[in-house]
Amino acid sequence: MKIVKRDILLDKLTRIKDFVNLASKYNCDVQIQCGYNAVDGKSILGILCLGLYKPVTVIAQGDDAPEFAKDLENFALH
């Protein structure tokens, strides 16, 4: 099983919506981790519980995780 990790910023509701739509296109398991908390990366409500103001870590596990990671460019920290 392939695992990828990326740090991203989900600082606006529209970016969260776009991220969830992107993650939902893939079969891999997507988790969003912020500090000690982790939520399902395909859940808008879960991500909103983490907050919108600080970077988070995306952990994707599955055969298509590398392809998903390539599509995360728009969410990279700037």
PyMOL Python script that loads the backbone (N, CA, C, O; Angstrom):
from pymol import cmd

cmd.read_pdbstr("""\
ATOM      1  N   MET A   1       0.844  -1.175   0.000  1.00  0.00           N
ATOM      2  CA  MET A   1       0.000   0.000   0.000  1.00  0.00           C
ATOM      3  C   MET A   1       0.893   1.243   0.000  1.00  0.00           C
ATOM      4  O   MET A   1       1.872   1.319   0.742  1.00  0.00           O
ATOM      5  N   LYS A   2       0.545   2.192  -0.827  1.00  0.00           N
ATOM      6  CA  LYS A   2       1.329   3.416  -0.960  1.00  0.00           C
ATOM      7  C   LYS A   2       0.806   4.473   0.003  1.00  0.00           C
ATOM      8  O   LYS A   2      -0.402   4.622   0.186  1.00  0.00           O
ATOM      9  N   ILE A   3       1.736   5.206   0.616  1.00  0.00           N
ATOM     10  CA  ILE A   3       1.372   6.259   1.564  1.00  0.00           C
ATOM     11  C   ILE A   3       2.105   7.535   1.167  1.00  0.00           C
ATOM     12  O   ILE A   3       3.306   7.512   0.896  1.00  0.00           O
ATOM     13  N   VAL A   4       1.377   8.645   1.136  1.00  0.00           N
ATOM     14  CA  VAL A   4       1.990   9.944   0.879  1.00  0.00           C
ATOM     15  C   VAL A   4       1.534  10.931   1.947  1.00  0.00           C
ATOM     16  O   VAL A   4       0.426  10.830   2.473  1.00  0.00           O
ATOM     17  N   LYS A   5       2.411  11.889   2.256  1.00  0.00           N
ATOM     18  CA  LYS A   5       2.093  12.952   3.213  1.00  0.00           C
ATOM     19  C   LYS A   5       2.436  14.288   2.572  1.00  0.00           C
ATOM     20  O   LYS A   5       3.478  14.439   1.934  1.00  0.00           O
ATOM     21  N   ARG A   6       1.545  15.251   2.750  1.00  0.00           N
ATOM     22  CA  ARG A   6       1.777  16.601   2.244  1.00  0.00           C
ATOM     23  C   ARG A   6       1.202  17.595   3.254  1.00  0.00           C
ATOM     24  O   ARG A   6       0.166  17.340   3.869  1.00  0.00           O
ATOM     25  N   ASP A   7       1.883  18.723   3.416  1.00  0.00           N
ATOM     26  CA  ASP A   7       1.354  19.822   4.221  1.00  0.00           C
ATOM     27  C   ASP A   7       0.646  20.782   3.285  1.00  0.00           C
ATOM     28  O   ASP A   7       1.186  21.183   2.254  1.00  0.00           O
ATOM     29  N   ILE A   8      -0.579  21.148   3.664  1.00  0.00           N
ATOM     30  CA  ILE A   8      -1.382  22.044   2.836  1.00  0.00           C
ATOM     31  C   ILE A   8      -2.049  23.082   3.730  1.00  0.00           C
ATOM     32  O   ILE A   8      -1.996  22.999   4.957  1.00  0.00           O
ATOM     33  N   LEU A   9      -2.674  24.057   3.088  1.00  0.00           N
ATOM     34  CA  LEU A   9      -3.414  25.077   3.811  1.00  0.00           C
ATOM     35  C   LEU A   9      -4.847  25.107   3.290  1.00  0.00           C
ATOM     36  O   LEU A   9      -5.077  25.298   2.095  1.00  0.00           O
ATOM     37  N   LEU A  10      -5.794  24.921   4.180  1.00  0.00           N
ATOM     38  CA  LEU A  10      -7.222  24.990   3.852  1.00  0.00           C
ATOM     39  C   LEU A  10      -7.796  26.158   4.643  1.00  0.00           C
ATOM     40  O   LEU A  10      -8.451  25.962   5.666  1.00  0.00           O
ATOM     41  N   ASP A  11      -7.548  27.367   4.167  1.00  0.00           N
ATOM     42  CA  ASP A  11      -7.870  28.564   4.928  1.00  0.00           C
ATOM     43  C   ASP A  11      -9.190  29.236   4.549  1.00  0.00           C
ATOM     44  O   ASP A  11      -9.565  30.244   5.146  1.00  0.00           O
ATOM     45  N   LYS A  12      -9.889  28.688   3.569  1.00  0.00           N
ATOM     46  CA  LYS A  12     -11.173  29.249   3.147  1.00  0.00           C
ATOM     47  C   LYS A  12     -12.156  28.111   2.901  1.00  0.00           C
ATOM     48  O   LYS A  12     -11.762  27.000   2.544  1.00  0.00           O
ATOM     49  N   LEU A  13     -13.406  28.394   3.092  1.00  0.00           N
ATOM     50  CA  LEU A  13     -14.443  27.378   2.893  1.00  0.00           C
ATOM     51  C   LEU A  13     -14.431  26.852   1.460  1.00  0.00           C
ATOM     52  O   LEU A  13     -14.636  25.659   1.238  1.00  0.00           O
ATOM     53  N   THR A  14     -14.194  27.723   0.498  1.00  0.00           N
ATOM     54  CA  THR A  14     -14.170  27.272  -0.900  1.00  0.00           C
ATOM     55  C   THR A  14     -13.002  26.313  -1.148  1.00  0.00           C
ATOM     56  O   THR A  14     -13.129  25.371  -1.931  1.00  0.00           O
ATOM     57  N   ARG A  15     -11.877  26.546  -0.490  1.00  0.00           N
ATOM     58  CA  ARG A  15     -10.734  25.635  -0.648  1.00  0.00           C
ATOM     59  C   ARG A  15     -11.039  24.282  -0.009  1.00  0.00           C
ATOM     60  O   ARG A  15     -10.643  23.245  -0.542  1.00  0.00           O
ATOM     61  N   ILE A  16     -11.734  24.280   1.119  1.00  0.00           N
ATOM     62  CA  ILE A  16     -12.122  23.017   1.750  1.00  0.00           C
ATOM     63  C   ILE A  16     -13.055  22.246   0.825  1.00  0.00           C
ATOM     64  O   ILE A  16     -12.888  21.043   0.630  1.00  0.00           O
ATOM     65  N   LYS A  17     -14.025  22.931   0.264  1.00  0.00           N
ATOM     66  CA  LYS A  17     -14.971  22.282  -0.652  1.00  0.00           C
ATOM     67  C   LYS A  17     -14.233  21.701  -1.862  1.00  0.00           C
ATOM     68  O   LYS A  17     -14.495  20.569  -2.267  1.00  0.00           O
ATOM     69  N   ASP A  18     -13.318  22.472  -2.429  1.00  0.00           N
ATOM     70  CA  ASP A  18     -12.547  21.987  -3.576  1.00  0.00           C
ATOM     71  C   ASP A  18     -11.679  20.790  -3.193  1.00  0.00           C
ATOM     72  O   ASP A  18     -11.542  19.844  -3.968  1.00  0.00           O
ATOM     73  N   PHE A  19     -11.094  20.835  -1.997  1.00  0.00           N
ATOM     74  CA  PHE A  19     -10.265  19.725  -1.537  1.00  0.00           C
ATOM     75  C   PHE A  19     -11.098  18.453  -1.378  1.00  0.00           C
ATOM     76  O   PHE A  19     -10.688  17.385  -1.832  1.00  0.00           O
ATOM     77  N   VAL A  20     -12.254  18.558  -0.742  1.00  0.00           N
ATOM     78  CA  VAL A  20     -13.111  17.391  -0.523  1.00  0.00           C
ATOM     79  C   VAL A  20     -13.588  16.828  -1.862  1.00  0.00           C
ATOM     80  O   VAL A  20     -13.637  15.610  -2.038  1.00  0.00           O
ATOM     81  N   ASN A  21     -13.936  17.694  -2.795  1.00  0.00           N
ATOM     82  CA  ASN A  21     -14.339  17.221  -4.123  1.00  0.00           C
ATOM     83  C   ASN A  21     -13.198  16.469  -4.805  1.00  0.00           C
ATOM     84  O   ASN A  21     -13.422  15.434  -5.432  1.00  0.00           O
ATOM     85  N   LEU A  22     -11.982  16.987  -4.684  1.00  0.00           N
ATOM     86  CA  LEU A  22     -10.822  16.318  -5.255  1.00  0.00           C
ATOM     87  C   LEU A  22     -10.574  14.979  -4.569  1.00  0.00           C
ATOM     88  O   LEU A  22     -10.407  13.963  -5.244  1.00  0.00           O
ATOM     89  N   ALA A  23     -10.548  14.963  -3.249  1.00  0.00           N
ATOM     90  CA  ALA A  23     -10.279  13.735  -2.498  1.00  0.00           C
ATOM     91  C   ALA A  23     -11.319  12.661  -2.791  1.00  0.00           C
ATOM     92  O   ALA A  23     -10.997  11.473  -2.815  1.00  0.00           O
ATOM     93  N   SER A  24     -12.553  13.070  -3.011  1.00  0.00           N
ATOM     94  CA  SER A  24     -13.638  12.115  -3.253  1.00  0.00           C
ATOM     95  C   SER A  24     -13.510  11.411  -4.605  1.00  0.00           C
ATOM     96  O   SER A  24     -14.156  10.388  -4.833  1.00  0.00           O
ATOM     97  N   LYS A  25     -12.699  11.939  -5.482  1.00  0.00           N
ATOM     98  CA  LYS A  25     -12.500  11.323  -6.794  1.00  0.00           C
ATOM     99  C   LYS A  25     -11.554  10.124  -6.725  1.00  0.00           C
ATOM    100  O   LYS A  25     -11.457   9.348  -7.676  1.00  0.00           O
ATOM    101  N   TYR A  26     -10.867   9.979  -5.610  1.00  0.00           N
ATOM    102  CA  TYR A  26      -9.865   8.922  -5.473  1.00  0.00           C
ATOM    103  C   TYR A  26     -10.342   7.844  -4.516  1.00  0.00           C
ATOM    104  O   TYR A  26     -11.148   8.102  -3.621  1.00  0.00           O
ATOM    105  N   ASN A  27      -9.834   6.631  -4.714  1.00  0.00           N
ATOM    106  CA  ASN A  27     -10.188   5.501  -3.851  1.00  0.00           C
ATOM    107  C   ASN A  27      -9.355   5.442  -2.583  1.00  0.00           C
ATOM    108  O   ASN A  27      -9.732   4.757  -1.632  1.00  0.00           O
ATOM    109  N   CYS A  28      -8.230   6.146  -2.549  1.00  0.00           N
ATOM    110  CA  CYS A  28      -7.344   6.071  -1.388  1.00  0.00           C
ATOM    111  C   CYS A  28      -8.020   6.663  -0.150  1.00  0.00           C
ATOM    112  O   CYS A  28      -8.919   7.498  -0.245  1.00  0.00           O
ATOM    113  N   ASP A  29      -7.560   6.207   0.999  1.00  0.00           N
ATOM    114  CA  ASP A  29      -8.025   6.733   2.276  1.00  0.00           C
ATOM    115  C   ASP A  29      -7.295   8.049   2.522  1.00  0.00           C
ATOM    116  O   ASP A  29      -6.067   8.097   2.463  1.00  0.00           O
ATOM    117  N   VAL A  30      -8.043   9.117   2.798  1.00  0.00           N
ATOM    118  CA  VAL A  30      -7.452  10.441   2.995  1.00  0.00           C
ATOM    119  C   VAL A  30      -7.769  10.909   4.408  1.00  0.00           C
ATOM    120  O   VAL A  30      -8.930  10.984   4.809  1.00  0.00           O
ATOM    121  N   GLN A  31      -6.722  11.219   5.149  1.00  0.00           N
ATOM    122  CA  GLN A  31      -6.865  11.753   6.504  1.00  0.00           C
ATOM    123  C   GLN A  31      -6.242  13.140   6.549  1.00  0.00           C
ATOM    124  O   GLN A  31      -5.223  13.398   5.908  1.00  0.00           O
ATOM    125  N   ILE A  32      -6.863  14.024   7.311  1.00  0.00           N
ATOM    126  CA  ILE A  32      -6.316  15.357   7.569  1.00  0.00           C
ATOM    127  C   ILE A  32      -5.909  15.382   9.025  1.00  0.00           C
ATOM    128  O   ILE A  32      -6.710  15.080   9.910  1.00  0.00           O
ATOM    129  N   GLN A  33      -4.658  15.745   9.272  1.00  0.00           N
ATOM    130  CA  GLN A  33      -4.145  15.761  10.639  1.00  0.00           C
ATOM    131  C   GLN A  33      -3.711  17.180  10.991  1.00  0.00           C
ATOM    132  O   GLN A  33      -3.019  17.851  10.226  1.00  0.00           O
ATOM    133  N   CYS A  34      -4.140  17.613  12.174  1.00  0.00           N
ATOM    134  CA  CYS A  34      -3.754  18.919  12.692  1.00  0.00           C
ATOM    135  C   CYS A  34      -3.420  18.726  14.165  1.00  0.00           C
ATOM    136  O   CYS A  34      -4.310  18.518  14.989  1.00  0.00           O
ATOM    137  N   GLY A  35      -2.151  18.796  14.486  1.00  0.00           N
ATOM    138  CA  GLY A  35      -1.742  18.502  15.854  1.00  0.00           C
ATOM    139  C   GLY A  35      -2.012  17.042  16.162  1.00  0.00           C
ATOM    140  O   GLY A  35      -1.568  16.149  15.441  1.00  0.00           O
ATOM    141  N   TYR A  36      -2.744  16.811  17.241  1.00  0.00           N
ATOM    142  CA  TYR A  36      -3.079  15.438  17.637  1.00  0.00           C
ATOM    143  C   TYR A  36      -4.423  14.973  17.083  1.00  0.00           C
ATOM    144  O   TYR A  36      -4.825  13.833  17.314  1.00  0.00           O
ATOM    145  N   ASN A  37      -5.110  15.830  16.365  1.00  0.00           N
ATOM    146  CA  ASN A  37      -6.435  15.503  15.838  1.00  0.00           C
ATOM    147  C   ASN A  37      -6.336  15.064  14.381  1.00  0.00           C
ATOM    148  O   ASN A  37      -5.557  15.621  13.608  1.00  0.00           O
ATOM    149  N   ALA A  38      -7.130  14.066  14.013  1.00  0.00           N
ATOM    150  CA  ALA A  38      -7.192  13.591  12.634  1.00  0.00           C
ATOM    151  C   ALA A  38      -8.648  13.358  12.260  1.00  0.00           C
ATOM    152  O   ALA A  38      -9.434  12.846  13.057  1.00  0.00           O
ATOM    153  N   VAL A  39      -8.996  13.741  11.037  1.00  0.00           N
ATOM    154  CA  VAL A  39     -10.362  13.570  10.540  1.00  0.00           C
ATOM    155  C   VAL A  39     -10.314  13.012   9.129  1.00  0.00           C
ATOM    156  O   VAL A  39      -9.270  13.029   8.478  1.00  0.00           O
ATOM    157  N   ASP A  40     -11.444  12.522   8.668  1.00  0.00           N
ATOM    158  CA  ASP A  40     -11.598  12.016   7.307  1.00  0.00           C
ATOM    159  C   ASP A  40     -11.450  13.182   6.333  1.00  0.00           C
ATOM    160  O   ASP A  40     -12.168  14.177   6.434  1.00  0.00           O
ATOM    161  N   GLY A  41     -10.532  13.059   5.406  1.00  0.00           N
ATOM    162  CA  GLY A  41     -10.289  14.118   4.432  1.00  0.00           C
ATOM    163  C   GLY A  41     -11.368  14.255   3.383  1.00  0.00           C
ATOM    164  O   GLY A  41     -11.312  15.160   2.551  1.00  0.00           O
ATOM    165  N   LYS A  42     -12.341  13.377   3.408  1.00  0.00           N
ATOM    166  CA  LYS A  42     -13.453  13.467   2.464  1.00  0.00           C
ATOM    167  C   LYS A  42     -14.711  13.998   3.139  1.00  0.00           C
ATOM    168  O   LYS A  42     -15.807  13.905   2.586  1.00  0.00           O
ATOM    169  N   SER A  43     -14.547  14.559   4.345  1.00  0.00           N
ATOM    170  CA  SER A  43     -15.663  15.077   5.129  1.00  0.00           C
ATOM    171  C   SER A  43     -15.495  16.576   5.364  1.00  0.00           C
ATOM    172  O   SER A  43     -14.582  17.000   6.074  1.00  0.00           O
ATOM    173  N   ILE A  44     -16.374  17.370   4.770  1.00  0.00           N
ATOM    174  CA  ILE A  44     -16.313  18.820   4.970  1.00  0.00           C
ATOM    175  C   ILE A  44     -16.471  19.160   6.446  1.00  0.00           C
ATOM    176  O   ILE A  44     -15.720  19.981   6.973  1.00  0.00           O
ATOM    177  N   LEU A  45     -17.426  18.547   7.111  1.00  0.00           N
ATOM    178  CA  LEU A  45     -17.651  18.849   8.530  1.00  0.00           C
ATOM    179  C   LEU A  45     -16.450  18.473   9.385  1.00  0.00           C
ATOM    180  O   LEU A  45     -16.096  19.199  10.314  1.00  0.00           O
ATOM    181  N   GLY A  46     -15.829  17.354   9.082  1.00  0.00           N
ATOM    182  CA  GLY A  46     -14.651  16.947   9.836  1.00  0.00           C
ATOM    183  C   GLY A  46     -13.531  17.969   9.713  1.00  0.00           C
ATOM    184  O   GLY A  46     -12.896  18.331  10.704  1.00  0.00           O
ATOM    185  N   ILE A  47     -13.295  18.429   8.492  1.00  0.00           N
ATOM    186  CA  ILE A  47     -12.230  19.410   8.270  1.00  0.00           C
ATOM    187  C   ILE A  47     -12.558  20.727   8.954  1.00  0.00           C
ATOM    188  O   ILE A  47     -11.673  21.367   9.522  1.00  0.00           O
ATOM    189  N   LEU A  48     -13.817  21.137   8.907  1.00  0.00           N
ATOM    190  CA  LEU A  48     -14.211  22.380   9.563  1.00  0.00           C
ATOM    191  C   LEU A  48     -13.965  22.332  11.064  1.00  0.00           C
ATOM    192  O   LEU A  48     -13.699  23.363  11.681  1.00  0.00           O
ATOM    193  N   CYS A  49     -14.051  21.156  11.651  1.00  0.00           N
ATOM    194  CA  CYS A  49     -13.803  21.015  13.089  1.00  0.00           C
ATOM    195  C   CYS A  49     -12.344  21.299  13.447  1.00  0.00           C
ATOM    196  O   CYS A  49     -12.042  21.627  14.594  1.00  0.00           O
ATOM    197  N   LEU A  50     -11.444  21.177  12.479  1.00  0.00           N
ATOM    198  CA  LEU A  50     -10.027  21.416  12.747  1.00  0.00           C
ATOM    199  C   LEU A  50      -9.675  22.899  12.735  1.00  0.00           C
ATOM    200  O   LEU A  50      -8.694  23.299  13.362  1.00  0.00           O
ATOM    201  N   GLY A  51     -10.441  23.706  12.048  1.00  0.00           N
ATOM    202  CA  GLY A  51     -10.143  25.132  11.947  1.00  0.00           C
ATOM    203  C   GLY A  51      -9.613  25.486  10.565  1.00  0.00           C
ATOM    204  O   GLY A  51      -9.156  24.624   9.815  1.00  0.00           O
ATOM    205  N   LEU A  52      -9.684  26.764  10.249  1.00  0.00           N
ATOM    206  CA  LEU A  52      -9.342  27.223   8.901  1.00  0.00           C
ATOM    207  C   LEU A  52      -8.094  28.090   8.851  1.00  0.00           C
ATOM    208  O   LEU A  52      -7.836  28.716   7.822  1.00  0.00           O
ATOM    209  N   TYR A  53      -7.334  28.150   9.888  1.00  0.00           N
ATOM    210  CA  TYR A  53      -6.302  29.181   9.944  1.00  0.00           C
ATOM    211  C   TYR A  53      -4.873  28.666  10.020  1.00  0.00           C
ATOM    212  O   TYR A  53      -3.949  29.477  10.062  1.00  0.00           O
ATOM    213  N   LYS A  54      -4.652  27.383  10.039  1.00  0.00           N
ATOM    214  CA  LYS A  54      -3.290  26.876  10.146  1.00  0.00           C
ATOM    215  C   LYS A  54      -3.077  25.705   9.188  1.00  0.00           C
ATOM    216  O   LYS A  54      -4.035  25.047   8.781  1.00  0.00           O
ATOM    217  N   PRO A  55      -1.822  25.448   8.832  1.00  0.00           N
ATOM    218  CA  PRO A  55      -1.531  24.327   7.930  1.00  0.00           C
ATOM    219  C   PRO A  55      -1.938  22.992   8.553  1.00  0.00           C
ATOM    220  O   PRO A  55      -1.926  22.821   9.772  1.00  0.00           O
ATOM    221  N   VAL A  56      -2.295  22.062   7.685  1.00  0.00           N
ATOM    222  CA  VAL A  56      -2.654  20.711   8.100  1.00  0.00           C
ATOM    223  C   VAL A  56      -1.838  19.728   7.272  1.00  0.00           C
ATOM    224  O   VAL A  56      -1.286  20.087   6.233  1.00  0.00           O
ATOM    225  N   THR A  57      -1.767  18.496   7.737  1.00  0.00           N
ATOM    226  CA  THR A  57      -1.054  17.450   7.016  1.00  0.00           C
ATOM    227  C   THR A  57      -2.059  16.482   6.416  1.00  0.00           C
ATOM    228  O   THR A  57      -2.955  15.993   7.103  1.00  0.00           O
ATOM    229  N   VAL A  58      -1.902  16.211   5.135  1.00  0.00           N
ATOM    230  CA  VAL A  58      -2.735  15.237   4.434  1.00  0.00           C
ATOM    231  C   VAL A  58      -1.958  13.937   4.374  1.00  0.00           C
ATOM    232  O   VAL A  58      -0.796  13.910   3.967  1.00  0.00           O
ATOM    233  N   ILE A  59      -2.609  12.861   4.784  1.00  0.00           N
ATOM    234  CA  ILE A  59      -2.015  11.532   4.693  1.00  0.00           C
ATOM    235  C   ILE A  59      -2.954  10.686   3.835  1.00  0.00           C
ATOM    236  O   ILE A  59      -4.102  10.440   4.206  1.00  0.00           O
ATOM    237  N   ALA A  60      -2.454  10.251   2.698  1.00  0.00           N
ATOM    238  CA  ALA A  60      -3.256   9.430   1.791  1.00  0.00           C
ATOM    239  C   ALA A  60      -2.632   8.044   1.701  1.00  0.00           C
ATOM    240  O   ALA A  60      -1.421   7.904   1.528  1.00  0.00           O
ATOM    241  N   GLN A  61      -3.482   7.014   1.823  1.00  0.00           N
ATOM    242  CA  GLN A  61      -3.029   5.626   1.758  1.00  0.00           C
ATOM    243  C   GLN A  61      -3.860   4.885   0.728  1.00  0.00           C
ATOM    244  O   GLN A  61      -5.090   4.898   0.780  1.00  0.00           O
ATOM    245  N   GLY A  62      -3.188   4.246  -0.196  1.00  0.00           N
ATOM    246  CA  GLY A  62      -3.879   3.466  -1.212  1.00  0.00           C
ATOM    247  C   GLY A  62      -3.102   3.470  -2.512  1.00  0.00           C
ATOM    248  O   GLY A  62      -2.106   4.180  -2.654  1.00  0.00           O
ATOM    249  N   ASP A  63      -3.559   2.678  -3.448  1.00  0.00           N
ATOM    250  CA  ASP A  63      -2.852   2.533  -4.713  1.00  0.00           C
ATOM    251  C   ASP A  63      -2.805   3.826  -5.525  1.00  0.00           C
ATOM    252  O   ASP A  63      -1.833   4.069  -6.239  1.00  0.00           O
ATOM    253  N   ASP A  64      -3.852   4.662  -5.422  1.00  0.00           N
ATOM    254  CA  ASP A  64      -3.864   5.901  -6.196  1.00  0.00           C
ATOM    255  C   ASP A  64      -3.422   7.114  -5.375  1.00  0.00           C
ATOM    256  O   ASP A  64      -3.626   8.250  -5.804  1.00  0.00           O
ATOM    257  N   ALA A  65      -2.826   6.896  -4.216  1.00  0.00           N
ATOM    258  CA  ALA A  65      -2.357   7.998  -3.370  1.00  0.00           C
ATOM    259  C   ALA A  65      -1.323   8.886  -4.075  1.00  0.00           C
ATOM    260  O   ALA A  65      -1.396  10.107  -3.932  1.00  0.00           O
ATOM    261  N   PRO A  66      -0.364   8.332  -4.829  1.00  0.00           N
ATOM    262  CA  PRO A  66       0.589   9.209  -5.524  1.00  0.00           C
ATOM    263  C   PRO A  66      -0.073  10.139  -6.547  1.00  0.00           C
ATOM    264  O   PRO A  66       0.335  11.291  -6.697  1.00  0.00           O
ATOM    265  N   GLU A  67      -1.084   9.639  -7.243  1.00  0.00           N
ATOM    266  CA  GLU A  67      -1.803  10.477  -8.206  1.00  0.00           C
ATOM    267  C   GLU A  67      -2.567  11.577  -7.477  1.00  0.00           C
ATOM    268  O   GLU A  67      -2.608  12.717  -7.939  1.00  0.00           O
ATOM    269  N   PHE A  68      -3.168  11.242  -6.348  1.00  0.00           N
ATOM    270  CA  PHE A  68      -3.864  12.231  -5.532  1.00  0.00           C
ATOM    271  C   PHE A  68      -2.883  13.307  -5.063  1.00  0.00           C
ATOM    272  O   PHE A  68      -3.196  14.497  -5.108  1.00  0.00           O
ATOM    273  N   ALA A  69      -1.711  12.895  -4.618  1.00  0.00           N
ATOM    274  CA  ALA A  69      -0.709  13.840  -4.120  1.00  0.00           C
ATOM    275  C   ALA A  69      -0.295  14.834  -5.203  1.00  0.00           C
ATOM    276  O   ALA A  69      -0.056  16.006  -4.913  1.00  0.00           O
ATOM    277  N   LYS A  70      -0.211  14.370  -6.450  1.00  0.00           N
ATOM    278  CA  LYS A  70       0.142  15.271  -7.554  1.00  0.00           C
ATOM    279  C   LYS A  70      -0.910  16.358  -7.744  1.00  0.00           C
ATOM    280  O   LYS A  70      -0.579  17.483  -8.117  1.00  0.00           O
ATOM    281  N   ASP A  71      -2.166  16.030  -7.490  1.00  0.00           N
ATOM    282  CA  ASP A  71      -3.255  16.997  -7.667  1.00  0.00           C
ATOM    283  C   ASP A  71      -3.387  17.978  -6.507  1.00  0.00           C
ATOM    284  O   ASP A  71      -4.253  18.852  -6.536  1.00  0.00           O
ATOM    285  N   LEU A  72      -2.540  17.846  -5.485  1.00  0.00           N
ATOM    286  CA  LEU A  72      -2.606  18.740  -4.328  1.00  0.00           C
ATOM    287  C   LEU A  72      -1.828  20.040  -4.521  1.00  0.00           C
ATOM    288  O   LEU A  72      -1.742  20.842  -3.590  1.00  0.00           O
ATOM    289  N   GLU A  73      -1.265  20.267  -5.693  1.00  0.00           N
ATOM    290  CA  GLU A  73      -0.469  21.467  -5.943  1.00  0.00           C
ATOM    291  C   GLU A  73      -1.220  22.759  -5.603  1.00  0.00           C
ATOM    292  O   GLU A  73      -0.626  23.699  -5.075  1.00  0.00           O
ATOM    293  N   ASN A  74      -2.509  22.807  -5.901  1.00  0.00           N
ATOM    294  CA  ASN A  74      -3.296  24.022  -5.653  1.00  0.00           C
ATOM    295  C   ASN A  74      -3.466  24.312  -4.166  1.00  0.00           C
ATOM    296  O   ASN A  74      -3.831  25.429  -3.797  1.00  0.00           O
ATOM    297  N   PHE A  75      -3.213  23.341  -3.317  1.00  0.00           N
ATOM    298  CA  PHE A  75      -3.416  23.502  -1.888  1.00  0.00           C
ATOM    299  C   PHE A  75      -2.102  23.642  -1.119  1.00  0.00           C
ATOM    300  O   PHE A  75      -2.100  23.735   0.109  1.00  0.00           O
ATOM    301  N   ALA A  76      -0.992  23.657  -1.845  1.00  0.00           N
ATOM    302  CA  ALA A  76       0.329  23.716  -1.208  1.00  0.00           C
ATOM    303  C   ALA A  76       0.498  25.016  -0.431  1.00  0.00           C
ATOM    304  O   ALA A  76      -0.115  26.034  -0.751  1.00  0.00           O
ATOM    305  N   LEU A  77       1.332  24.959   0.581  1.00  0.00           N
ATOM    306  CA  LEU A  77       1.638  26.153   1.352  1.00  0.00           C
ATOM    307  C   LEU A  77       2.397  27.137   0.475  1.00  0.00           C
ATOM    308  O   LEU A  77       3.320  26.766  -0.250  1.00  0.00           O
ATOM    309  N   HIS A  78       1.992  28.395   0.555  1.00  0.00           N
ATOM    310  CA  HIS A  78       2.686  29.427  -0.251  1.00  0.00           C
ATOM    311  C   HIS A  78       3.442  30.364   0.645  1.00  0.00           C
ATOM    312  O   HIS A  78       4.087  31.295   0.162  1.00  0.00           O
TER     313      HIS A  78
END
""", "prot")
cmd.dss("prot")
cmd.show_as("cartoon", "prot")
cmd.util.cbc("prot")
cmd.orient("prot")
